[in-house]
Amino acid sequence: MRPFACLLALAVLFHASLSAFAAENDADIVIADFEGETYGDWKTTGTAFGDGPAIGTLPGQMDVTGFAGKRLVNSFNGGDAPTGTLTSPKFTIERDYLKFLIGGGGYADKTCMKLLVDGQEVRAAVGPNVRPGGSESLAPASWDVKDLQGQAATIVIIDEASGGWGHINVDQIVQSNQDVDLRQRSRDFTVNQPYLLLPIKNGAPKVNVELAVAGKPVRLYSTELATDPTDVDWYAYFTIDRYRNQAATISATRAGEGAFALIRQSDHVPAGKALYQEALRPQFHFSQLVGWINDPNGMVYLDGEWHLYFQHNPVGVEWGNMTWGHAVSRDLVHWNQLPSVLFPETMAQGACFSGGAVVDHNNTAGFKTGDKEVLVAFLTDTGAGESIAYSNDQGRTFTWYEGNPVVKHKGRDPKVIWYAYDEQDEPIDETAKQRGGHWVMAVYDESEQVGQNTAFYTSNDLKAWTLQSQLTGYFECPELFELKVEGSPDQSRWVTFAADGKYALGTFDGRKFTPSFAGKQQLFHGNIYAAQTFDNAPDNRRVLIGWMRMALPGMPFNQAFTFPHELTLHETPEGLRMFSAPVGEIAKLYRKEHHVADQPLTADESLELPVAGQLLDVAATFDLGTAKTVGLNLLGNRVTYDVAQQTWQGAKTAATDGRVTVRALLDRSQLEVWGNGGAVTIGGGRVIQDDNQTVEAFATGGTAKLIDLKVRELNSGWLAN
């Protein structure tokens, strides 16, 4: 027995040694994880790759996700223009697969990674992006190199592109005997619930998800799926109620089995905390249920409803997957988010970028099919050009026009209006003369001859467009409308501006905008961008909503909109100027008012007013006296007028007869300020100090007087929903 036991022990030991040897020879071999400050033995040419791996996102770049660790190869060093290469030292291929993470541009031989053996290309990979839109997320990929084992190889990462998506992102290059799981998983089901839930883990590797109904793709998105039910940051959703009782298929490429199994139907959208009660949730500014927003789009009034469409990523909290979200309101303060209406890749050829919408009262396009007014939306399809979709159900669903694109050029963001003739106008043709006007499209355009400009097109039927003129010096998201001069109803001016909000006043004859003065004026300051106004508004009101560019970390939603502003035109000592103010409907949210008047202010003696809640509408008038600054401290947020600089929050606006006024709206995450009757408007975020429930009026550097102070505490606009 003893010899047998000894032999058995030796056999067990030999087997363990073999297992350890096999495991050692099966372990992954890291070629590069790019976690150092330099590239080490890797060699660079050009400037695109910088001096070493990037710490995530570079200046001017969309948010980069999906890489491992803290650093990665990112050739967006200095933007898309620089070029260069990054080459590895030689290594021996010892495993079945080379695995890596890759993103950025998708141009063969231009933005790519290549495997070279004896100096010859044997494998190549590119990023996923070649059109505007896209995502800066890296995704897993691999090369099967079984036939190359034992050979010496090098890897070269190439950036030889200088236009859009002219860069490449790479990370975590590893030799392995286990391939990346790139299988497409799919599951058939019958639609019997209103929502299809997608569990999201922010920063997870990107997964392509497609929903097909009756064999036709209706949703196609790139998103970050969670892999474990205990590791879900938030739930994205597709509204699928319109497909009830139909056969559907959900499929995903690059999704792990655990992640894919979590996709399910539901009768509600779950939330860790009650939705619309999150810590940073705006309470009287519109905000989307989940996901990302940026530009307001398609703003139009129809049959008692203010329609707000918007640029939306419904499956991520970063920019991408551009979809048109949709919300409606009957009073501009209580909003109801409806299902999204325009979808990338399945409805459009590319992404659904910004644009406007009109009510085609006379059915000039011939799209009307029922008794309701037809709504026509204009947008940039990044895969085609300026495009049309139309709705016969009050903007709830849209039909894609088969003749798209209606304008093809180097530009985007069409805003369309109806131009009604007066006796001085020259009609564009007999049809327009009979109708008393024509359609005008203001759209951002680029050309070598003119540069960045707003181009003006005309049309009788919304489908065939003719270029009439170009106005230089404007970049993306153009606006065009007419405003009457306050106090002089027989006088008016046309207003145009682009995404930065810097505007010109002038005349417009239906073809060409002629500015009344050189340069531009500035009403909007701070983080307000890409604002748009409602078309077809009652009583000729000009109501505006803008994108407030601000991160909302830790929330299932990101970015914000301004409160609706009403625009007016006023005579000032400097000439005609556009003003803004919160729409009067905000009074619907007032719950309590505090009023103080005629209070002296010094550096040692301010006025403090205790209030309740975090939501405030505050208005004040100051006599400047000898003070150097006056202002308000709103629950820890200072709003200051600098007397010497003549600025509210850095925005220039002079006092009148030694007095200044200020209006401020304080929401949970936002602060909007109107200085001197709305001569300047400043948007920004706010600080939250839970222990500060005081509104303070102050002066520094001298004495001043608080002429009047009104503080209104507000209810949430979501309570009614």
Beta strands, then each sheet from edge to edge (+ up, - down):
strand 1: 29-32
strand 2: 43-46
strand 3: 73-74
strand 4: 84-87
strand 5: 91-92
strand 6: 97-104
strand 7: 111-117
strand 8: 120-126
strand 9: 139-144
strand 10: 152-159
strand 11: 168-176
strand 12: 184-190
strand 13: 195-200
strand 14: 207-213
strand 15: 216-223
strand 16: 234-239
strand 17: 247-253
strand 18: 264-266
strand 19: 291-302
strand 20: 305-313
strand 21: 323-329
strand 22: 335-342
strand 23: 357-359
strand 24: 375-381
strand 25: 385-391
strand 26: 399-400
strand 27: 411-420
strand 28: 437-447
strand 29: 451-459
strand 30: 466-472
strand 31: 479-485
strand 32: 488-497
strand 33: 502-508
strand 34: 513-515
strand 35: 521-522
strand 36: 524-526
strand 37: 528-533
strand 38: 543-548
strand 39: 557-558
strand 40: 560-561
strand 41: 565-572
strand 42: 575-582
strand 43: 590-601
strand 44: 607-610
strand 45: 616-623
strand 46: 629-634
strand 47: 637-642
strand 48: 647-648
strand 49: 651-652
strand 50: 659-666
strand 51: 670-675
strand 52: 680-685
strand 53: 694-700
strand 54: 704-714
sheet 1: 1+ 11- 3+
sheet 2: 1+ 11- 6+ 9-
sheet 3: 2+ 4- 10+ 5-
sheet 4: 2+ 4- 10+ 7- 8+
sheet 5: 12+ 17- 14+ 15-
sheet 6: 16+ 13- 18+
sheet 7: 22+ 21- 20+ 19- 39-
sheet 8: 23+ 24- 25+ 26-
sheet 9: 27+ 28- 29+ 30-
sheet 10: 31+ 32- 33+ 34-
sheet 11: 31+ 32- 33+ 35-
sheet 12: 36+ 52+ 51- 50+ 45- 54+ 43-
sheet 13: 37+ 38- 40+
sheet 14: 37+ 38- 41+ 42-
sheet 15: 44+ 53- 46+ 47- 48+ 49-
end
